[in-house]
Amino acid sequence: MKKHGNETRSEMNKKISEIMKTDVYTVSDEANIKEVLQALVECKTSGLPIVNARQQVVGFISDGDIMKFIAKQNPRIIDMTSFITVWYDTESFEKKLHDLMELNVMELATTKLVSVDTDYDIDEVAKVLGEKKIKKVPVLEDGKLAGVISRSDILRYILGIYLEKEAEAEEA
């Protein structure tokens, strides 16, 4: 069995900066949804931070935000006190798709930004992702984008620790 010296931090107390992705793809707050979709497909990702001209993160766009726009909406009942009207979604998928492509990214993006700092511990980030029910989050350092961390990044890290410990136990 290997001895690792006097480790003062457990693996889950490591800083998120040690496992976050630093090769972050972003889109401009000037981009339209067509550009966003191209970036999502080319980068093989489900969401992207949105940055302004000063490279500050001003939002986040995900495939879920886009799905909400193109999804068929349930009829809505609108009570106007003196009469009731029902609103039906009658736009065709093709029309929605056409309209979608020209929208500015900020019209669909999440602008109430959830982010973490590079000095957050892994377990703190896992808590944020779980409580907010989001897949990934921008990582900031001094208010600027430093990386992105996802649930799958954390799960891969945890599995790696487990498999390493299991292998060490088998060697002993």
HELIX and SHEET records of a PDB file:
HELIX    1   1 GLU A   11  ASN A   13  5                                   3    
HELIX    2   2 ILE A   16  GLU A   18  5                                   3    
HELIX    3   3 ILE A   33  CYS A   43  1                                  11    
HELIX    4   4 ASP A   63  ILE A   70  1                                   8    
HELIX    5   5 PHE A   93  GLU A  102  1                                  10    
HELIX    6   6 VAL A  105  GLU A  107  5                                   3    
HELIX    7   7 ILE A  122  LYS A  132  1                                  11    
HELIX    8   8 ARG A  151  GLU A  171  1                                  21    
SHEET    1   A 3 VAL A  27  SER A  28  0                                        
SHEET    2   A 3 GLY A  47  VAL A  51  1                                        
SHEET    3   A 3 VAL A  57  SER A  62 -1                                        
SHEET    1   B 2 ARG A  76  ASP A  79  0                                        
SHEET    2   B 2 ILE A  84  TRP A  87 -1                                        
SHEET    1   C 3 VAL A 116  ASP A 117  0                                        
SHEET    2   C 3 LYS A 136  GLU A 141  1                                        
SHEET    3   C 3 LYS A 144  SER A 150 -1                                        
END                                                                             
